[in-house]
């Protein structure tokens, strides 16, 4: 029993592991390393919004716009399918989210009915002679709005991740609200960039210019344009320049597969190069092939970035967006396009910036609470349990290092509730040692041998400790699964602390007692276990 046993070896390894992997977090080494870059000193814990400051926003989603976009997308699909089958049609337009068009050759009517039945099964289709109307059902409208909100959460999260931010929080709140928390935003310039990146719809459309009426665009009202199935959009650089475009786009951003920043060969100005998928490339190639000499506008978020003349068929699905971009703006637009367009625009309901000084105050207050709680526990354990209390405190220190080490390895985010979880873990970890020490003292009072008291004490205490830890761990897992942001941080630290305490408080201290057993003086139980007994201890 006096040799190093496997329990001590495991405990020593766990303690060393905790110290080594906690160092980067304790020193905040290489603090300026951004997400995706290699740190020079290893992985470390990321401080949350409430500890390092940052941006807090509550967004609402204009889900009704998603319905309008879906109807436009349907119009594009109808146009593509009719042209592919060489069906002659006229007056294809959208009014109050209802698509109408007229088939000019009655012999094509059965073919049109078949196309609509196959491609638009969930849409309400009506026919009046040669005129067809398509309208979304109420169920499809509700589903489209819900999808717009869910997609906005995923898209915003992807954009922030691509931007290089560490551990942003993006979560749905209520029916149509989105909570966004971005830690580490310290300058007003970065704050504005993040806000624009989040709110950018990045709705890309390729739209044909209505050349027959384009000359009258400055004298035309929106209502008159709508009668012709057109829409009037402004140039992104000069809002006095207007374009008359067919309202149903040639294709949209749903057919985009990649977007990168490039530079023009002639002027070396930033531009955005994007690539279309197979279907998009075919539609784009077919349109440019039969529209030579006409103009096509590249529209992003209802602003025309460029409207060049088509001089030849463009195949391969490679397209460029040129405009008055700065390199930073081009980078952000490319991110927005790659992450996907928002099906519906979002607007900021409320926002607040948490300064780093407030975060520093929270850190100082949390550390103070941890130190006071830790020292109080340490002093109590030593005064009440003697050397057994010292052993328990040693395990407690190892437990704290293990929590920090595991969180560092997973690059977890530490929030203020997470700090509270660590403080709570201190009490929970030492509670296991209190139960063990009390069981050992009870057996010593009964006159059992030192060896039996230690072994039986751990056996008797294990069931109570195991039950308490398992039930708490289940609650923590549920909180992590269904909670958001700070709740997850709290449950994470509690979960790691429980698992670490099983190693340190049960396995580790047991091994230390076995290792020290030959050195324990049976006549000095007050020193070793803080008790006095008249019975002879074997």
Secondary structure, DSSP 8 states (H G I E B T S, - for coil): --S--HHHHHHHHHHHHHHHHHHHHHHTTTTT--TTS--TT----EE-HHHH-EEEEEEEE-HHHHHHHHHHHHHHHHHHHHHHTT--EEEEEEETTEEEEEES-GGGHHHHHHHHHHH-TTEEEEEETTEEEEEE-HHHHHHHHHHHHHHHHHHHHHHHHHHT-SS-EEEEETTTEEEEEEET--SHHHHHHHHHHHH----EEEEEB-TTTGGGGGG--HHHHHHTTEEEEEESS-TT-EEEEESS-SEEGGGEEEEEEEE-TTT--EEEEEEE-HHHHHHHHHHHHH-TTSBEEEEETTEEEE--B--S---TTEEEE-SS--HHHHHHHHHHHHH---SS-EEEEEEEEE-HHHHHHHHHHHHHHHHHHHHHHHHHHHHHHTHHHHHHHHHHHHHHHHHHHHHHHTT-EE-HHHHHHHHHHHHHHHHHHHHHHHHHHHHHHTT--HHHHHHHHHHHHHHHHHHHHHHHHHHHHHHHHH--THHHHHHHHHHHHHHHHIIIIIIIHHHHHHHHGGG--TT-HHHHHS---SS---
